[in-house]
Amino acid sequence: MYFSGLRKLIGSVEETRFYDVAILYLSAQKYRGLSIVDGTGDGGRDVLCSREDLRIQLSVRRDWENKINEEAASTAASGKSHLIYVTNRVISPRAEAAFLASRYKFSGKIECTIHDLNRITTALARPGRIKRAYEMVGATVVPTMHATSAEVAVSSLLLFGQEAFELREQIVDANVRAWLFKHPNSSENTLVDEVSRSLPGTSPVKAVASAVSRLRTSGRIVGPQSRVALSEAEFAQMQSAEDEFLLAREADVAAVAKATGLLREDAIHLLNLATETLLRGRDIAGGDADSESVRVFLAERGLSRQRTSIYKVLSECSIARHFQYANTIDQIFSTNTFDIYRALGSRTEITMVLDTSVALPMLFGLEFQVATSRYAVSATTLLEVCRSHEIAMMVPRAYVNEMASHGLRAFEFLDTYDALPEDLRPFLRGSGNAFLSHFSHIQSAMANAGGEISLTEFLRVFGLRRNASLRFVENRILSLLESHGITTGMSGYYDADIRRQIAKKKSPHESNHILDHDAAVCTSLINDSARGFILATWDKVLIEVVQGLARVYADSPARVTDFLSAIEGIDYDYDHSTELFTTLLHVDEQYVERFAQRLEALRTPTQAHKLRAHIEDIRLTRGETWLPDIDDLTYFLDASSSTETSSITEE
């Protein structure tokens, strides 16, 4: 989608900028410990890396054939056996093959892998690298991206589809069971931490904890929290799956040993090197670090001339056939920020909009992180996942007004609070005022941690003091939000029809100010076609009003957090071959098959016309069945304010 534009930019930048881009590319190919060595001004630079068996040369020379022969000579002189040549020139597969066959002077002595401009661009025009690549060449990513109907449908299915949701649960379950299979009688905390660390996603801890709970309920894992283990039946089933695979693996080792003449240990090592590429169905003769390891291994054992036949044997190994759904699982593992872009109207600028019922608990949690309340945990988690996806967070200006009004009403209650007996104050947790209810939670959490805070001190943080004006409190809240990287904005104008639609669905006793504010926010979401939006709200009416927009996803904050946490961020560089293998070995195939069939149907050109119906279907399903958990955050909409004002103007 960005390939042609990025290729032109990389091909035309000056030499030093190209070297920066080349380092980014090599990092994407899993080469580690990279550092450029100053050259001699001959149109190239050496690069050191953690692999001591090869030399890497970056070059902008036009006479690439001469340069490669020169560098191959240097590689031989240094006692190394493999040259990686990275160039900003386009070298066609035919030209490369002709050179290596007849004009390469070190054929059979020094392995040579050429990474040309097309290969570099293909790797960098991907999530996690495209933005940095554009920045390195002095450009910016355009706000909209090209995506086919099938690509949009696939991303929508990956993000919102029920089949993908169920498969993600099964993947987490499989990895929890696999970890316990290898580490029986571990504590539940250790189990959650270790599995979370191994899985993709920006914050998979909650998903892993939920999986542990599901497996306990079903009886598949047993024991107290300090000593969790698989049930006897579950252990036997997993042992059987591993035994079956090991038998197939032995046949693969024998086939590789026969084709190569290698000893058993070397055949196993070669098969291990090829496993990651085989699982993903990639070209084993490709140019990434995994396939290069295979080439180097064969070269070191004098098997370079037999590469083609050996690659054929490797590609026919049972590991590739045994796990027929490897690509399907890998797609779930690889879901990332670009899928969000595609699903939300193909916009590359996404903004998370928080309504009052979400913004206030988040602000309390961020300001009082020392009090490890569930609000602080929820707030920091949502903030972290948004940052990992480079999604800006915003509280509309109208909702800042509501936040300040809630605070002023809480301050009016201060004298009454001070007069309450100590044993009655905890009952304020059930208050309809957000400041009072959350203060009680935070005060309790701080007391448990050995600290203390009074209501006066708590309110003062938000600018709430005697004779403070509404504008003063709004400005203070604005400053606090901005200090956490949360912006404010949106026009105060609203569409009268949208307001009438909201008023019709809400309580007849709803405040006019609240209706004005909600109408203004929905109007902005509908009219701003330049961006994609995620609206985090408990208000089902607002969700319904914007539900038909492809570039707006609206849901409860708990669901939004779960949704973003399960997806890799913008800078993902995830090496998950072990987890992929574990999942394939132990996941329930019926869930994988169901998702694979849905995925294949969407990729069929004849299904493209069903895209709009598909998106509407999955959004309707999600809205109707995924109800918010009221325990995650406190829902409130107190519209009885005498201090609340409306600066909203009808269009």
C-alpha positions in Angstrom: 0.0 0.0 0.0 2.9 2.4 0.7 5.5 0.4 -1.4 5.9 2.6 -4.5 6.1 5.9 -2.6 8.6 4.6 -0.1 10.7 3.0 -2.7 11.1 6.3 -4.5 12.0 8.1 -1.3 14.6 5.5 -0.2 16.1 5.3 -3.7 16.7 9.0 -3.9 18.0 9.9 -0.4 21.6 10.9 0.2 24.1 8.3 1.3 24.1 8.7 5.0 20.3 8.7 5.3 20.2 5.4 3.3 22.6 3.8 5.8 20.2 4.7 8.6 17.3 3.2 6.6 19.5 0.1 6.0 20.1 -0.4 9.7 16.3 -0.2 10.3 15.9 -2.8 7.6 18.5 -5.1 9.1 16.9 -4.8 12.5 13.6 -5.8 10.9 15.4 -8.9 9.5 16.4 -9.8 13.1 20.0 -8.9 12.9 21.1 -7.7 16.3 23.9 -5.6 17.8 24.2 -3.5 14.7 26.7 -0.7 14.4 28.1 1.1 11.3 31.9 1.3 10.9 33.3 4.4 9.2 34.3 3.6 5.6 36.9 4.8 3.2 34.6 6.9 1.0 34.2 4.1 -1.6 30.4 4.2 -1.6 30.0 1.7 1.2 30.0 1.0 4.9 30.7 -2.1 7.0 28.3 -3.1 9.7 29.1 -5.1 12.7 26.5 -7.3 14.3 26.1 -10.1 16.9 26.7 -12.8 14.2 30.5 -13.4 13.9 30.2 -15.7 10.9 29.3 -13.0 8.3 30.1 -9.6 7.0 27.5 -6.9 6.2 28.2 -4.2 3.6 25.9 -1.3 2.9 26.5 0.3 -0.5 25.2 3.0 -2.8 27.6 2.1 -5.7 26.1 1.8 -9.2 28.7 -0.8 -10.2 27.3 -3.3 -7.7 28.8 -6.3 -9.4 32.4 -5.0 -8.9 31.6 -3.9 -5.4 30.2 -7.3 -4.4 33.4 -9.0 -5.7 35.6 -6.6 -3.8 33.6 -7.2 -0.6 33.7 -10.9 -1.1 37.5 -10.8 -1.3 37.5 -8.8 2.0 35.2 -11.4 3.5 37.5 -14.2 2.6 40.5 -12.3 3.9 38.7 -11.9 7.3 38.1 -15.6 7.6 34.4 -15.4 7.3 32.2 -17.3 4.9 29.1 -15.2 4.2 28.6 -11.7 2.8 25.4 -9.7 3.2 25.2 -6.9 0.6 22.6 -4.2 1.2 22.1 -1.7 -1.6 19.8 1.2 -2.6 19.9 -0.1 -6.2 17.1 -2.2 -7.8 18.6 -5.6 -8.8 16.1 -7.8 -10.6 16.0 -11.5 -9.7 17.2 -12.3 -13.2 20.2 -10.0 -13.0 21.1 -11.3 -9.5 20.9 -14.9 -10.7 23.0 -14.2 -13.8 25.7 -12.5 -11.8 25.9 -15.2 -9.1 26.0 -17.9 -11.8 28.8 -16.5 -14.1 30.4 -13.3 -12.8 30.7 -13.8 -9.1 34.3 -14.7 -8.5 33.9 -16.4 -5.1 31.1 -18.9 -6.0 31.3 -22.0 -3.8 33.7 -20.2 -1.4 31.8 -17.2 0.0 28.0 -17.2 0.4 26.5 -14.0 -0.9 23.1 -12.6 -0.2 21.9 -9.5 -1.9 19.3 -7.2 -0.4 18.2 -4.7 -3.0 15.9 -1.7 -2.9 12.7 -3.7 -3.6 13.5 -6.1 -0.8 14.2 -3.3 1.6 11.1 -1.4 0.8 8.9 -4.5 1.1 10.1 -5.1 4.6 9.8 -1.5 5.7 6.4 -0.9 4.3 4.9 -2.8 7.2 3.5 -2.0 10.6 6.0 -0.9 13.2 8.5 0.3 10.5 6.7 2.3 7.9 6.4 5.4 10.1 10.1 5.4 11.1 11.2 4.7 7.6 9.3 7.7 6.3 10.7 9.9 9.1 14.3 8.8 8.2 13.9 10.0 4.6 12.3 13.3 5.7 8.6 12.4 4.9 5.4 11.7 6.7 2.9 8.9 6.4 -0.2 10.1 4.6 -3.4 10.2 6.8 -5.2 7.7 4.7 -4.0 4.4 3.5 -4.9 2.3 0.5 -6.6 -1.0 1.4 -8.6 -3.4 -0.7 -12.1 -4.5 0.4 -10.7 -7.9 1.3 -7.9 -6.4 3.4 -10.4 -4.2 5.3 -12.7 -7.2 5.8 -9.9 -9.4 7.1 -8.7 -6.7 9.6 -12.3 -6.2 10.8 -12.6 -9.9 11.3 -9.3 -10.1 13.2 -10.3 -7.2 15.5 -14.0 -7.5 16.0 -15.1 -11.0 14.8 -16.5 -13.5 17.2 -14.4 -16.3 15.6 -11.2 -14.3 16.2 -12.2 -13.5 19.8 -12.9 -17.2 20.5 -9.6 -18.3 18.9 -7.6 -15.7 20.9 -9.1 -17.3 24.1 -8.1 -20.7 22.9 -4.6 -19.5 22.1 -4.1 -18.1 25.6 -5.6 -21.3 27.1 -3.2 -23.5 25.1 -0.2 -21.5 26.3 -1.3 -21.6 29.9 -1.8 -25.4 29.7 1.6 -25.8 27.9 3.4 -23.8 30.5 1.9 -25.8 33.4 2.7 -29.0 31.5 6.4 -28.0 31.7 6.3 -26.3 35.1 3.8 -28.1 37.3 2.9 -26.9 40.8 3.8 -23.3 40.1 2.1 -20.4 41.8 -0.7 -18.7 39.9 1.1 -15.3 39.9 4.2 -16.9 38.4 2.0 -18.7 35.8 0.3 -15.4 34.8 3.5 -13.5 34.6 5.4 -16.0 32.6 2.7 -16.7 30.0 1.9 -13.0 29.7 5.6 -12.3 28.9 5.6 -14.9 26.1 2.4 -13.9 24.3 1.8 -11.2 21.7 -0.2 -8.1 22.5 0.6 -4.9 24.3 -0.8 -6.0 27.7 -2.0 -9.7 27.7 -2.0 -10.1 31.6 -5.8 -9.8 31.9 -6.4 -12.3 29.1 -4.1 -14.8 30.8 -5.7 -14.3 34.2 -9.1 -14.9 32.6 -7.8 -18.1 30.9 -6.6 -19.4 34.2 -10.0 -18.7 35.7 -11.8 -20.5 32.7 -9.5 -23.5 33.0 -10.1 -23.7 36.8 -13.9 -23.6 36.3 -13.7 -26.4 33.7 -11.5 -28.5 35.9 -8.6 -28.6 33.5 -6.3 -27.1 36.0 -6.4 -27.8 39.8 -4.8 -26.9 43.0 -4.5 -23.8 45.3 -3.1 -20.5 44.0 0.3 -21.4 45.4 0.5 -24.8 43.6 -1.4 -24.8 40.3 -1.2 -27.9 38.1 -2.9 -29.7 35.2 -5.6 -32.2 36.1 -4.6 -35.8 35.5 -6.8 -36.1 32.4 -5.5 -32.9 30.9 -1.9 -33.9 31.6 -2.4 -37.2 29.9 -4.0 -35.5 26.8 -1.1 -33.1 26.5 1.5 -35.8 26.9 -0.2 -37.8 24.1 -0.1 -34.7 21.8 3.6 -34.3 22.4 4.4 -38.0 21.9 2.6 -37.9 18.6 4.5 -34.9 17.4 7.9 -36.4 18.5 7.3 -39.4 16.4 6.6 -37.2 13.4 9.7 -35.2 14.3 11.9 -38.2 14.3 10.8 -39.0 10.8 11.7 -35.5 9.7 15.2 -35.8 11.3 15.8 -39.1 9.4 14.7 -37.6 6.1 17.0 -34.6 6.5 19.9 -36.7 7.6 19.4 -39.0 4.5 19.2 -36.0 2.1 22.3 -34.2 3.5 24.5 -37.0 4.8 24.7 -35.1 8.1 25.0 -36.7 11.5 21.8 -36.9 13.6 22.8 -33.9 15.8 23.5 -31.7 12.8 20.3 -32.8 11.1 18.3 -31.8 14.2 20.1 -28.4 14.2 19.3 -27.8 10.6 15.7 -28.7 11.1 15.5 -26.4 14.1 16.9 -23.5 12.0 14.3 -24.1 9.4 11.4 -24.5 11.7 10.3 -20.8 12.0 10.3 -20.3 8.3 8.5 -23.7 7.7 5.7 -22.9 10.3 4.9 -19.6 8.5 5.0 -21.1 5.0 7.7 -18.6 4.0 10.3 -19.1 1.3 13.1 -21.0 3.0 15.4 -19.4 0.5 14.4 -15.9 1.6 16.6 -13.2 2.9 15.7 -12.8 6.6 18.0 -13.8 9.4 16.3 -17.2 9.9 16.7 -18.3 6.2 20.3 -16.9 6.2 21.1 -19.1 9.2 20.1 -22.1 7.1 22.3 -20.9 4.2 25.3 -20.3 6.4 24.9 -23.7 8.1 24.8 -25.5 4.7 27.8 -23.5 3.5 29.9 -24.3 6.5 29.3 -28.0 5.8 30.0 -27.8 2.1 26.4 -28.3 1.1 25.8 -25.1 -0.8 25.6 -26.8 -4.2 22.9 -29.1 -2.8 20.8 -26.3 -1.4 17.9 -26.7 -3.9 17.3 -30.4 -3.1 17.8 -29.8 0.6 15.3 -27.0 0.6 12.8 -29.3 -1.1 13.3 -31.9 1.6 12.9 -29.3 4.4 9.7 -27.9 2.8 8.2 -31.4 2.7 8.9 -32.1 6.4 5.9 -33.2 8.4 6.1 -30.1 10.6 4.7 -28.1 7.7 1.9 -30.6 7.0 1.3 -31.6 10.7 0.3 -28.0 11.5 -1.9 -27.1 8.6 -3.3 -24.0 10.4 0.1 -22.4 11.2 -0.6 -19.4 9.0 -4.0 -18.9 10.6 -2.5 -18.8 14.1 0.3 -16.6 12.9 -2.2 -14.1 11.6 -3.8 -13.9 15.0 -0.3 -13.4 16.6 0.6 -10.8 14.0 -2.6 -8.6 14.3 -1.3 -5.1 14.9 -1.9 -1.4 14.7 -2.2 -1.4 10.9 -5.3 -3.7 11.3 -6.8 -0.9 13.4 -6.0 1.6 10.7 -7.7 -0.6 8.0 -10.7 -1.4 10.1 -11.3 2.3 11.1 -11.8 3.7 7.6 -8.2 3.2 6.5 -7.2 6.2 8.6 -3.6 6.3 9.9 -4.5 9.0 12.5 -6.6 7.4 15.3 -7.9 9.3 18.3 -9.3 7.7 21.5 -12.2 9.9 22.8 -13.1 9.6 26.5 -16.4 10.6 27.9 -16.8 12.0 31.4 -17.6 8.6 32.9 -14.3 7.3 31.6 -12.1 10.4 31.8 -12.7 11.1 35.5 -11.8 7.7 36.9 -8.8 7.7 34.5 -7.6 11.1 35.8 -8.0 10.0 39.4 -6.0 6.8 38.7 -3.2 8.7 37.0 -2.9 11.3 39.7 -3.0 8.8 42.5 -1.0 5.9 41.1 0.5 5.3 44.5 -2.9 4.1 45.6 -3.1 0.9 43.6 -6.8 1.0 43.2 -8.5 -0.8 40.3 -9.0 2.7 38.8 -5.3 3.4 38.8 -4.6 0.0 37.2 -7.3 0.5 34.5 -6.2 4.0 33.8 -2.5 3.2 33.4 -3.3 0.1 31.3 -5.5 2.0 28.9 -2.9 4.8 28.6 -0.1 2.3 28.0 -1.9 0.4 25.2 -2.9 3.7 23.5 0.8 4.8 23.6 1.9 1.4 22.2 -0.4 1.9 19.2 0.4 5.7 19.0 -3.3 6.5 19.5 -3.8 10.0 20.8 -6.2 10.3 23.8 -8.7 13.2 24.0 -11.4 14.5 26.3 -13.8 16.7 24.5 -14.0 20.3 25.9 -17.7 19.8 26.7 -16.8 16.9 29.0 -14.1 18.8 30.8 -17.0 21.2 31.8 -18.9 18.2 33.2 -15.8 17.0 35.1 -15.3 20.4 36.7 -19.0 20.6 37.6 -18.8 17.3 39.4 -15.8 18.6 41.4 -17.5 21.8 42.5 -20.5 19.8 43.8 -18.1 17.6 45.7 -16.5 20.6 47.3 -20.0 21.9 48.4 -20.2 18.6 50.3 -16.9 19.1 52.2 -18.4 20.5 55.4 -21.0 17.7 55.5 -18.3 15.1 55.0 -16.1 16.5 57.8 -19.2 16.3 60.2 -19.8 12.6 59.3 -18.6 9.9 61.8 -15.6 8.0 60.7 -17.5 4.8 60.4 -20.0 6.3 57.9 -17.5 7.8 55.5 -16.7 4.6 53.6 -20.4 4.5 52.5 -19.6 7.4 50.1 -18.1 4.8 47.8 -21.7 4.4 46.5 -22.1 8.1 46.0 -23.4 9.4 42.6 -20.7 12.0 42.6 -17.5 10.7 41.0 -15.1 12.7 43.2 -16.6 11.5 46.4 -17.0 7.8 45.4 -13.4 7.6 44.0 -11.9 9.5 46.9 -13.2 6.8 49.2 -11.5 4.1 47.2 -8.3 6.0 46.9 -8.2 6.9 50.6 -8.7 3.2 51.5 -6.0 2.1 49.1 -3.5 4.7 50.5 -4.4 3.7 54.1 -3.6 0.0 53.2 -0.2 1.2 51.8 0.5 3.2 55.0 -0.4 6.6 53.7 -3.2 9.0 54.2 -5.1 11.8 52.4 -8.0 14.0 53.4 -10.9 15.0 51.2 -9.7 18.6 51.2 -6.2 17.5 50.0 -7.8 15.3 47.3 -10.0 18.0 45.9 -7.2 20.6 46.0 -5.3 18.5 43.4 -8.0 19.3 40.9 -8.2 23.1 41.7 -11.2 22.7 44.0 -10.9 25.2 46.8 -13.1 27.9 48.3 -14.3 30.6 45.8 -12.8 28.7 42.9 -14.7 29.4 39.7 -15.8 26.9 37.2 -13.4 28.2 34.6 -10.5 27.9 37.1 -11.3 24.3 37.8 -11.7 23.5 34.1 -8.3 25.0 33.5 -6.8 23.0 36.3 -8.3 19.8 35.0 -7.1 20.7 31.4 -3.6 21.1 32.8 -3.7 17.7 34.6 -4.9 15.9 31.5 -2.3 17.5 29.3 0.4 16.5 31.8 -0.5 12.9 31.1 -0.5 13.4 27.3 -4.3 13.7 27.0 -5.5 16.5 24.9 -8.8 18.3 24.7 -10.8 19.6 21.7 -13.8 19.2 19.5 -16.2 21.9 18.4 -19.1 22.9 20.7 -21.6 22.9 17.8 -24.1 20.2 17.4 -26.5 18.9 14.8 -30.1 19.4 16.0 -31.2 16.1 14.5 -28.5 14.3 16.4 -29.5 16.0 19.6 -33.1 15.0 19.1 -32.0 11.4 18.4 -30.0 11.3 21.7 -32.8 13.0 23.7 -35.4 10.5 22.4 -33.3 7.5 23.6 -32.3 9.0 27.0 -34.3 9.6 30.1 -36.8 12.4 29.8 -35.2 13.8 33.0 -31.7 14.1 31.4 -30.0 17.4 31.8 -30.1 19.7 28.8 -26.4 20.4 29.3 -25.6 16.7 29.1 -27.7 16.3 25.9 -25.9 19.4 24.4 -22.5 17.9 25.2 -23.3 14.4 23.9 -24.8 15.8 20.7 -21.7 18.0 20.1 -19.3 15.1 20.6 -21.4 12.8 18.3 -21.6 15.6 15.7 -17.8 15.9 15.7 -17.3 12.2 15.4 -19.7 12.0 12.5 -18.4 15.1 10.6 -14.6 14.6 11.1 -13.8 12.3 8.2 -10.1 12.9 8.3 -9.5 10.7 11.4 -10.5 7.4 12.8 -11.9 7.4 16.4 -12.3 5.0 19.3 -15.0 6.2 21.7 -14.7 4.8 25.2 -18.0 5.2 27.0 -20.4 3.4 29.2 -23.3 5.2 27.4 -25.1 2.8 25.1 -27.0 5.6 23.5 -23.8 7.2 22.3 -22.5 3.9 21.0 -25.7 3.4 19.0 -25.6 6.9 17.5 -22.1 6.4 15.9 -22.4 2.6 15.4 -22.9 2.8 11.6 -19.6 4.7 10.9 -16.8 2.4 9.7 -14.1 4.9 11.0 -15.6 5.0 14.6 -15.4 2.1 17.0 -17.4 2.7 20.2 -17.5 0.4 23.3 -17.1 0.3 27.0 -13.6 1.2 28.4 -13.1 -2.4 29.6 -13.8 -3.8 26.2 -11.7 -1.2 24.5 -8.7 -2.0 26.7 -9.1 -5.7 26.1 -9.4 -5.1 22.3 -6.2 -3.0 22.2 -4.3 -5.1 24.7 -4.6 -8.2 22.5 -3.0 -6.5 19.5 0.6 -5.8 18.8 1.7 -2.2 18.9 3.1 0.1 16.2 6.7 -0.9 17.0 6.1 -4.6 17.3 9.0 -6.9 16.4 7.8 -10.1 17.9 9.7 -13.3 17.6 7.1 -15.9 18.6 8.2 -19.2 17.0 8.1 -21.0 20.4 4.6 -19.7 21.3 3.4 -20.4 17.8 4.7 -24.0 18.0 3.2 -24.4 21.5 -0.2 -23.1 20.3 -0.3 -25.4 17.2 0.5 -28.4 19.4 -2.2 -27.9 22.0 -4.9 -25.6 20.6 -8.4 -26.9 19.9 -8.4 -27.2 16.1 -12.2 -26.7 15.7 -11.7 -23.0 16.7 -8.8 -22.6 14.3 -10.7 -24.3 11.5 -13.8 -22.1 12.0 -11.7 -18.9 11.9 -9.6 -20.1 8.9 -12.8 -20.8 6.9 -14.1 -17.3 7.7 -10.8 -15.8 6.8 -10.6 -17.7 3.5 -14.1 -16.6 2.5 -13.2 -13.0 3.1 -10.1 -13.3 0.9 -12.1 -14.6 -2.0 -12.8 -11.9 -4.5 -16.4 -12.9 -4.9 -16.9 -12.1 -1.2 -15.6 -8.5 -1.4 -19.1 -7.0 -2.1 -20.2 -8.4 1.3 -17.8 -6.2 3.1 -20.2 -3.6 4.4 -22.7 -6.2 5.5 -19.9 -8.1 7.2 -18.7 -5.0 9.2 -22.2 -4.1 10.2 -22.8 -7.7 11.3 -19.8 -8.0 13.6 -20.4 -4.6 15.1 -24.0 -5.4 15.8 -22.9 -8.7 17.3 -20.3 -7.0 19.5 -22.7 -4.3 20.7 -25.4 -6.7 21.6 -23.5 -9.4 23.4 -20.4 -7.8 24.9 -22.0 -6.1 27.9 -19.8 -3.8 30.2 -18.6 -5.1 33.5 -19.9 -2.4 35.9 -17.2 -3.4 38.5 -14.4 -2.2 36.2 -15.3 1.5 36.5 -18.1 3.4 38.2 -20.9 4.5 35.9 -22.4 7.8 36.6 -24.2 10.7 34.9 -25.2 13.2 37.5 -27.2 15.8 35.6 -28.5 17.8 38.6 -25.7 20.4 38.7 -26.5 24.0 39.5 -22.9 25.0 38.6 -22.8 23.1 35.2 -22.9 25.5 32.3 -23.3 24.9 28.6 -21.2 26.7 26.0 -22.8 24.6 23.3 -24.4 26.3 20.3 -26.8 24.7 18.0 -26.0 24.8 14.3 
